[in-house]
């Protein structure tokens, strides 16, 4: 009962029929792009980015399918893609800028900024970043474009590997944007490789079926379809496993030396040039009218009395005259990148209020992991916070720092010597012989690395403390501390002793730096709040130790006066954790906020949510594709000559019968179908009996039916639709739009008809 031209065609140039494999192929193409969205988990502090990015991917897949099914030309397709992205971006990504569901000027401005400069914003923000519309626009655009292209290539071309290009490029771009947060992507590698290989396999089988239809090498293709499918599935699994294993074994695939575009992007948080904080130490300590710099409220302190200072700056570069900082600051989110070399045993929560600071460095303790301030900078290398001169006055923020103080296990700790800490071991080439000799003599009696550092600390703490010492920390100033001729009269304070410790430690191969900050004095405490003044300035040394992060060493003893004699038997409080000799037990049992895992450490719950999100996206995409295909078929059946339109009305009616669960084999005549429908549905199927003789005459009559017959056929279909709606209800009518049975049955019957025709032609 078919006429030429009534078979549903795909939008591809080859004109092959759309079937189940087409839908599986589209689902896998969409899933492959959606999988690359998981890479951005390294970019953001939470999983809030997944829903907007998956929505963008699903929206692109739907739009690409619609334009392909409607056979729109390239200009129209591009226009639909642009408009579609704007809609998806506004209502899926920039939802926080909407007002009562209506876009605002802020929505349009954020969209414009995100499209034009979003990539630069991503490369310049501190990681992990907060989930925001401005940062999501670029990943959403990448995924939208990749999904749109992958689906379009799948539907419009016969290239076997063509649909793979877009997901692979999407992955490459995602890896570039998250390069500095490279993590373990074993699961992602396996999932993506499996999806891509399945996509290739299904596409190859579908193209072979097309060869049978078009008659191009049909015999050989028919024999190879079953074999290729049975052979391809285990090959896909084996190649996936091998690929995952190789990704862990090949050094190139580890991502440890991945190119990071951030290395060539200018730093967005510019802080003013100031004199190195170490050089201003003496002038602050000698102020006759100490200035109130900031206050610190301790909201949680598991350390008890060992919390006696806050760090502001970390100085890592020494030219023989000055210690300076080479830090570059990126805009900080609320969650900051952890120190990979630190296994914290405690977290300390502070509330800081800035009154006045002459330098850009902000107070913190340990390695900051959370901060509430907006617009401040963060150095991932050093863990230092900073703000420009306009931001500092009146700045108030909460900060949570991860710490691990020196404990009984510290004696077994080893220096953390990695490519990232190598620069902390350099010393000026003109290092005086007195300093080299002193380092060897002081550390020579110790075997363990930690013991060598303690020996350096103890030796320097035995030196006299006096602010009458000449300021400066040049190599010559440090040399005088160990000159045999001047050692009896040599004095210093924290500036010289902290600098000397770091130089001596570096000369022995330790990664060390100078830390500057302020002492928290018990006399300045009211409740749990400390008032910090300029005369509380201090400096000490820090050494990168495995598991401890930057371990503090205090080589200065402010109680050691020049008239005191050094007694090696006298306890010198080596360890230097308490320069103020205080018992700072402010809110020892304070509550520490829960700190989310930064970056890509995913738990089982995370993966469950990710899989749930992907399944949810597919649950939306697949029914939408089914509904669109039905709409396209029914719309196409109303075109052409009268006989074709009457056959189209009949097929639409038989589709409605299939949606009720009634099978409609094509081996039955129209009158037989009408009889079965009446037996199954009763009076509801009466319009089918009206339509049956019309379609029979349209198929077998040599003359074209009259226009009145066409109108009567579609009126009968409309009557059947109304009767089914009354009989089943509105809910079942809506569900019927997403019922795939008519599409599956039609594709199966078309395939059987083509095989039968092939046999007849061969016979």
CORPE-V421601 format. One record per residue. N is the residue number from 1. OMEGA is omega in radians with two decimals (none if undefined). NEAR is the number of other C-alpha atoms within 10 Angstrom. D_FIRST is the distance of its C-alpha to the first C-alpha in whole Angstrom. Layout:
N;OMEGA;NEAR;D_FIRST
N;OMEGA;NEAR;D_FIRST
This chain:
1;-3.11;13;0
2;2.94;12;4
3;3.11;13;7
4;3.11;6;10
5;-3.13;10;12
6;3.13;16;10
7;-3.14;16;11
8;3.14;20;15
9;3.06;16;18
10;3.13;20;21
11;-3.12;22;24
12;-3.09;19;26
13;-3.10;12;26
14;3.10;13;24
15;-3.14;14;21
16;-3.12;19;20
17;3.08;20;18
18;-3.14;21;20
19;-3.10;20;21
20;-3.13;16;23
21;3.07;15;26
22;-3.11;17;26
23;3.08;15;27
24;3.13;16;29
25;3.12;22;31
26;3.12;27;31
27;-3.14;21;33
28;3.09;23;35
29;3.10;30;36
30;-3.13;32;37
31;3.13;27;39
32;3.09;28;41
33;3.13;32;42
34;3.13;28;43
35;3.14;23;45
36;3.08;27;47
37;-3.13;24;48
38;3.14;22;50
39;-3.09;24;53
40;3.00;23;54
41;3.08;23;55
42;-3.06;27;58
43;-3.02;30;59
44;-3.09;26;59
45;-3.13;24;61
46;-3.14;19;58
47;-3.11;18;55
48;-3.14;13;54
49;-2.98;24;52
50;-3.08;21;49
51;3.11;18;47
52;-3.10;22;48
53;3.09;29;47
54;3.08;29;44
55;3.11;26;43
56;3.12;31;43
57;-3.14;30;41
58;3.12;29;38
59;3.12;24;38
60;-3.13;30;38
61;3.14;29;35
62;-3.12;23;33
63;3.13;21;34
64;3.12;27;33
65;-3.13;23;30
66;-3.11;21;29
67;3.12;19;30
68;3.13;22;28
69;3.11;22;25
70;3.09;15;26
71;3.11;16;27
72;3.14;14;30
73;-3.03;10;33
74;-3.13;11;36
75;3.12;9;38
76;3.14;12;36
77;3.12;18;36
78;3.13;15;39
79;3.11;11;40
80;3.14;18;38
81;-3.12;21;39
82;3.13;12;43
83;3.13;11;42
84;3.13;19;40
85;3.12;22;43
86;3.14;16;46
87;3.14;14;44
88;-3.13;22;44
89;-3.09;24;47
90;-2.98;24;49
91;3.09;20;47
92;-3.07;20;47
93;-3.04;25;50
94;-3.08;22;52
95;-3.11;16;52
96;-3.13;15;56
97;-3.14;20;56
98;3.06;16;54
99;-3.08;10;56
100;3.11;7;54
101;-3.11;11;51
102;3.11;11;52
103;3.12;16;53
104;3.06;14;56
105;3.09;10;58
106;3.09;13;59
107;-3.11;22;55
108;-3.14;16;55
109;3.11;13;58
110;3.10;20;57
111;3.13;23;54
112;-3.13;14;56
113;-3.13;17;58
114;-3.13;22;56
115;-3.05;18;54
116;-3.02;13;57
117;-3.12;15;59
118;-3.13;21;57
119;3.12;18;58
120;3.10;18;61
121;3.12;19;62
122;-3.10;21;60
123;-3.08;26;63
124;-3.13;21;66
125;3.08;23;65
126;-3.09;25;67
127;-0.03;29;65
128;-3.04;25;63
129;3.03;23;62
130;3.11;20;62
131;3.14;17;58
132;-3.12;14;58
133;-3.10;24;55
134;-3.14;22;57
135;-3.11;27;57
136;-3.05;25;53
137;-3.10;28;52
138;3.06;24;52
139;3.13;26;51
140;3.11;26;48
141;3.13;21;47
142;-3.12;23;47
143;3.11;31;45
144;-3.14;30;43
145;-3.12;23;43
146;-3.14;29;42
147;-3.14;32;39
148;-3.13;29;38
149;-3.10;23;38
150;-3.14;26;37
151;-3.14;25;34
152;3.12;27;33
153;-3.14;23;34
154;-3.08;26;32
155;-2.98;23;29
156;-3.07;18;30
157;3.08;14;31
158;3.13;18;31
159;-3.09;13;34
160;-3.07;16;35
161;-3.09;15;38
162;-3.10;15;38
163;-3.11;30;37
164;-3.03;22;40
165;-3.08;13;42
166;3.09;23;42
167;-3.14;27;43
168;3.09;17;46
169;3.08;16;47
170;3.10;23;47
171;-3.13;23;49
172;3.14;13;52
173;3.12;16;52
174;3.11;21;53
175;3.09;22;55
176;-3.10;17;57
177;-3.12;25;57
178;-3.00;25;59
179;-3.07;21;61
180;3.12;21;64
181;-3.10;24;62
182;-3.13;21;61
183;3.14;17;60
184;-3.09;15;59
185;-3.11;19;55
186;-3.13;13;54
187;3.14;10;52
188;3.13;16;50
189;-3.13;18;50
190;-3.11;19;48
191;-3.10;17;46
192;3.13;21;45
193;3.13;19;45
194;-3.12;20;43
195;-3.12;21;40
196;3.13;22;40
197;3.07;21;40
198;3.11;21;37
199;3.12;24;35
200;-3.12;21;36
201;-3.11;20;35
202;3.13;21;31
203;3.13;23;31
204;3.12;20;32
205;-3.13;20;29
206;3.12;20;26
207;3.06;18;27
208;3.08;22;27
209;3.09;21;24
210;3.10;20;23
211;3.12;18;25
212;-3.10;19;22
213;-3.06;18;19
214;3.08;13;22
215;3.13;12;23
216;-3.13;12;27
217;-3.02;12;28
218;-3.08;17;25
219;-3.12;11;27
220;3.13;12;30
221;-3.13;19;28
222;3.14;16;26
223;-3.06;11;30
224;-3.06;15;31
225;-3.11;17;29
226;-3.14;12;30
227;-3.14;10;34
228;-3.14;16;34
229;-3.11;15;33
230;3.13;11;35
231;-3.04;12;38
232;-3.08;19;38
233;3.09;14;38
234;3.10;11;42
235;3.11;15;42
236;-3.13;19;42
237;-3.11;16;44
238;-3.13;12;47
239;3.11;15;47
240;3.14;21;47
241;3.13;16;50
242;3.14;12;52
243;3.12;16;51
244;3.14;19;52
245;-3.14;14;55
246;3.14;13;56
247;3.10;18;56
248;-3.06;15;59
249;-3.09;11;61
250;-3.12;9;61
251;-3.10;11;63
252;-3.05;11;61
253;-3.09;12;58
254;-3.14;17;61
255;-3.08;18;61
256;3.14;13;65
257;-3.09;12;65
258;3.09;15;62
259;-3.13;13;63
260;3.13;17;63
261;3.14;15;63
262;3.13;18;66
263;-3.10;11;68
264;3.12;8;68
265;-3.12;12;67
266;-3.10;13;70
267;-3.05;16;72
268;-3.13;16;71
269;-3.12;20;74
270;3.09;18;77
271;-3.06;18;80
272;3.07;12;83
273;3.12;8;86
274;3.06;10;89
275;-3.12;12;91
276;-3.09;16;90
277;-3.13;27;91
278;-3.12;29;93
279;-3.13;17;96
280;-3.05;15;96
281;-3.06;23;97
282;-3.13;22;100
283;3.10;14;100
284;-3.11;19;98
285;-3.07;16;101
286;3.11;12;104
287;-3.13;11;103
288;3.08;9;105
289;-3.07;10;103
290;3.12;14;100
291;3.03;16;97
292;-3.04;16;94
293;-3.13;18;91
294;3.04;21;88
295;3.14;22;88
296;3.03;21;86
297;-3.11;20;85
298;-3.12;22;84
299;3.11;22;82
300;-3.05;23;81
301;3.06;23;83
302;-3.10;21;83
303;-3.10;21;86
304;-3.06;15;89
305;-3.12;16;92
306;3.04;16;90
307;-3.04;23;88
308;-3.08;22;91
309;2.99;25;90
310;3.13;22;87
311;3.04;23;86
312;-3.05;22;85
313;3.04;28;85
314;-3.06;26;84
315;-3.00;24;86
316;-3.04;21;85
317;-3.11;20;86
318;-3.13;22;90
319;-3.11;14;92
320;3.12;18;95
321;-3.08;13;96
322;2.93;18;93
323;-3.14;22;91
324;3.13;19;88
325;3.07;17;84
326;-3.08;13;81
327;2.94;20;79
328;-2.96;19;76
329;3.04;26;74
330;-3.14;25;70
331;-3.06;23;69
332;2.94;29;69
333;3.14;26;67
334;3.09;18;68
335;-3.04;26;67
336;-3.12;26;69
337;3.12;25;68
338;3.06;22;70
339;-3.11;20;73
340;-3.13;10;71
341;-3.08;15;75
342;2.96;20;76
343;-2.97;15;75
344;3.03;18;76
345;3.13;13;78
346;3.05;16;79
347;-3.06;24;77
348;-3.13;26;80
349;-3.14;25;79
350;2.94;25;81
351;-3.03;20;81
352;3.03;21;82
353;-3.09;20;84
354;3.03;20;85
355;3.07;17;88
356;3.08;17;89
357;-3.13;16;88
358;-3.14;12;90
359;-3.05;20;87
360;-2.99;23;83
361;-3.04;23;83
362;-3.12;23;82
363;3.07;25;83
364;3.10;27;81
365;3.13;23;82
366;3.10;24;80
367;-3.14;27;77
368;3.10;25;75
369;3.07;22;72
370;3.08;23;71
371;-3.08;22;73
372;-3.08;16;72
373;3.09;16;73
374;3.02;15;71
375;3.11;15;72
376;-3.12;25;74
377;3.13;28;74
378;3.07;28;73
379;-3.14;20;74
380;-3.12;21;72
381;-3.01;14;75
382;-3.06;20;78
383;-3.10;24;76
384;3.05;24;78
385;-3.12;25;78
386;3.09;28;79
387;-3.14;25;79
388;-3.02;17;80
389;-3.14;15;83
390;-3.07;9;81
391;-2.97;14;79
392;-3.06;21;82
393;3.12;14;84
394;-3.11;12;83
395;3.12;18;80
396;-3.11;16;80
397;2.99;14;77
398;3.13;19;77
399;3.08;22;76
400;-3.11;27;76
401;3.08;21;77
402;-3.08;22;77
403;2.93;23;80
404;-3.10;20;81
405;3.10;19;85
406;-3.11;15;87
407;-3.08;8;88
408;3.14;7;89
409;-3.07;7;86
410;-3.09;18;87
411;3.12;14;89
412;-3.09;11;87
413;3.14;16;85
414;3.08;16;84
415;-3.12;21;83
416;-3.11;20;80
417;-3.14;17;80
418;3.07;11;76
419;-3.13;7;75
420;-3.10;10;75
421;-3.08;16;79
422;-3.10;14;80
423;3.12;15;82
424;3.14;21;84
425;-3.08;20;86
426;3.07;18;87
427;3.11;19;91
428;-3.10;14;93
429;-3.11;8;94
430;-3.12;9;98
431;-3.11;16;98
432;-3.13;13;102
433;-3.13;11;103
434;-3.13;15;104
435;3.11;22;101
436;-3.12;15;100
437;-3.14;12;103
438;-3.14;17;103
439;-3.13;23;99
440;-3.10;14;100
441;-3.07;12;103
442;-3.05;19;101
443;-3.03;21;98
444;-3.10;11;100
445;-3.11;11;101
446;-3.13;13;97
447;-3.08;9;95
448;3.13;13;92
449;-3.13;20;90
450;3.13;17;90
451;3.09;17;94
452;-3.14;21;95
453;3.10;23;93
454;3.11;21;95
455;3.07;20;98
456;-3.13;24;98
457;-3.10;26;97
458;-3.14;24;100
459;-3.11;19;102
460;3.12;24;101
461;3.09;24;102
462;-3.14;23;105
463;-3.09;26;106
464;-3.13;23;108
465;3.10;23;106
466;3.07;17;107
467;3.07;16;106
468;3.11;10;109
469;3.12;14;107
470;3.12;13;106
471;3.12;18;103
472;3.14;21;100
473;3.07;23;98
474;3.11;17;99
475;3.13;22;100
476;3.11;14;103
477;3.12;20;103
478;3.13;25;102
479;-3.10;22;104
480;3.13;18;107
481;-3.07;24;106
482;3.11;19;106
483;-3.10;16;109
484;-3.10;11;112
485;-3.06;10;115
486;-3.00;12;113
487;-3.11;13;111
488;-3.11;13;114
489;-3.09;11;114
490;3.07;21;110
491;3.12;21;108
492;3.05;26;105
493;-2.96;24;102
494;-3.13;25;98
495;-3.09;25;97
496;-3.04;27;99
497;3.09;27;99
498;3.13;27;95
499;-3.13;29;95
500;3.14;27;97
501;-3.07;28;95
502;3.13;30;92
503;3.13;29;94
504;3.14;25;95
505;3.12;25;92
506;3.14;20;90
507;3.09;20;93
508;3.06;17;92
509;3.14;17;88
510;3.02;25;87
511;-3.02;26;85
512;3.11;30;87
513;3.08;30;87
514;3.09;28;89
515;3.05;25;88
516;-3.12;27;89
517;-3.05;24;89
518;3.13;20;91
519;3.01;23;93
520;-3.04;26;92
521;-3.14;20;96
522;3.13;19;97
523;3.14;11;99
524;-3.09;13;96
525;3.01;17;94
526;-3.03;11;94
527;3.10;10;92
528;-3.09;17;89
529;3.09;20;89
530;2.97;22;91
531;-3.07;19;92
532;-3.10;25;92
533;-3.10;23;95
534;-3.12;22;96
535;3.07;21;99
536;-3.11;21;96
537;-3.08;24;95
538;3.08;26;94
539;3.12;28;93
540;-3.12;27;92
541;3.06;28;90
542;-3.12;22;87
543;3.12;25;86
544;-3.14;23;82
545;-3.10;23;82
546;3.13;19;79
547;-3.09;20;78
548;-3.06;26;80
549;3.10;24;79
550;-3.12;28;82
551;-3.08;21;85
552;3.00;23;88
553;-3.08;25;92
554;-3.09;26;94
555;-3.08;31;97
556;3.03;31;99
557;-3.09;24;102
558;-3.13;18;103
559;-3.10;15;106
560;-3.09;17;108
561;-3.12;14;110
562;-3.12;16;112
563;-3.14;8;115
564;3.06;12;113
565;-3.14;11;114
566;3.12;15;111
567;-3.08;9;111
568;3.13;10;109
569;-3.11;6;110
570;3.09;8;109
571;-3.11;9;105
572;3.12;18;104
573;3.08;16;100
574;-3.01;21;98
575;2.91;17;95
576;-3.13;21;95
577;-3.02;18;93
578;-3.11;20;95
579;-3.12;21;97
580;-3.13;19;98
581;-3.01;15;100
582;3.03;15;98
583;-3.03;14;96
584;-3.10;24;93
585;-3.13;18;91
586;3.08;24;89
587;-3.11;18;86
588;-3.07;18;86
589;-3.12;13;84
590;-3.13;14;81
591;3.11;14;78
592;3.14;17;76
593;3.04;13;72
594;-3.10;9;69
595;3.14;12;68
596;3.07;12;65
597;-3.12;17;64
598;3.03;22;64
599;-2.87;26;61
600;3.08;23;59
601;-3.00;13;60
602;3.08;14;57
603;3.10;10;58
604;3.11;8;55
605;3.11;9;54
606;-3.12;13;54
607;3.09;13;51
608;3.11;12;50
609;3.13;14;49
610;3.13;18;48
611;3.11;13;45
612;3.11;12;45
613;3.12;17;44
614;3.12;21;42
615;3.11;13;40
616;3.11;15;40
617;3.11;22;39
618;3.12;18;36
619;3.09;11;35
620;-3.05;15;35
621;-3.02;21;33
622;3.10;20;30
623;3.12;16;29
624;3.10;17;30
625;3.13;22;28
626;-3.13;19;25
627;-3.14;17;25
628;3.13;19;25
629;3.09;23;22
630;3.13;20;20
631;3.14;12;22
632;-3.12;15;21
633;-3.10;20;17
634;3.09;16;18
635;-3.14;11;20
636;-3.12;15;18
637;3.12;21;15
638;3.14;17;17
639;3.09;11;18
640;-3.14;13;17
641;-3.09;12;16
642;-3.12;19;15
643;3.14;25;11
644;-3.14;24;11
645;3.11;25;13
646;3.06;29;11
647;3.10;26;8
648;3.08;29;11
649;3.11;27;13
650;-3.14;24;10
651;3.08;21;10
652;3.12;21;14
653;3.10;24;14
654;3.03;23;13
655;3.14;25;15
656;3.10;21;18
657;3.10;23;17
658;3.13;19;17
659;3.06;20;21
660;-3.13;18;22
661;-3.13;11;22
662;3.09;16;19
663;-3.13;17;16
664;3.11;20;13
665;3.13;12;11
666;3.08;14;8
667;3.13;10;9
668;3.01;12;9
669;-3.13;14;8
670;-3.13;21;8
671;3.09;17;12
672;3.09;14;13
673;3.13;22;12
674;3.11;22;14
675;3.12;17;17
676;3.13;16;17
677;3.13;23;18
678;3.12;17;20
679;-3.06;11;22
680;-3.00;14;22
681;3.13;15;23
682;-3.08;11;25
683;3.14;11;25
684;-3.08;19;24
685;-3.13;23;20
686;3.12;18;21
687;3.14;22;19
688;3.11;25;16
689;3.08;18;16
690;-3.05;17;17
691;-3.04;26;14
692;3.13;21;11
693;3.12;15;12
694;-3.11;21;12
695;3.10;27;8
696;3.12;18;8
697;-3.12;16;10
698;-3.09;23;9
699;-2.98;19;6
700;-3.14;12;8
701;3.12;11;12
702;-3.13;8;14
703;3.10;10;16
704;3.12;15;15
705;3.10;20;15
706;3.10;11;19
707;3.13;14;20
708;3.13;9;21
709;3.10;20;17
710;-3.14;24;17
711;3.14;15;20
712;3.14;16;19
713;-3.12;27;16
714;3.03;20;18
715;3.09;16;20
716;3.10;22;18
717;3.12;24;18
718;3.11;16;21
719;3.09;18;22
720;3.12;21;20
721;-3.13;20;22
722;3.14;13;25
723;3.11;17;25
724;3.12;20;25
725;3.12;16;27
726;-3.07;12;30
727;-3.02;13;29
728;-3.11;11;29
729;-3.07;11;32
730;-3.09;12;32
731;3.14;9;33
732;3.11;14;29
733;3.11;19;27
734;-3.14;11;29
735;-3.12;12;29
736;3.12;17;25
737;-3.08;18;25
738;3.13;18;26
739;-3.08;19;24
740;-3.02;20;22
741;3.09;17;20
742;3.14;22;17
743;-3.11;20;18
744;-3.13;14;19
745;3.13;18;16
746;3.12;21;13
747;-3.13;18;16
748;-3.12;13;16
749;3.06;15;12
750;-3.11;17;12
751;3.13;17;15
752;3.14;12;14
753;-3.14;13;11
754;3.11;13;14
755;3.12;14;16
756;3.11;12;14
757;3.13;12;14
758;3.13;15;18
759;3.13;10;19
760;3.13;9;17
761;3.13;8;19
762;-3.13;7;22
763;none;6;22
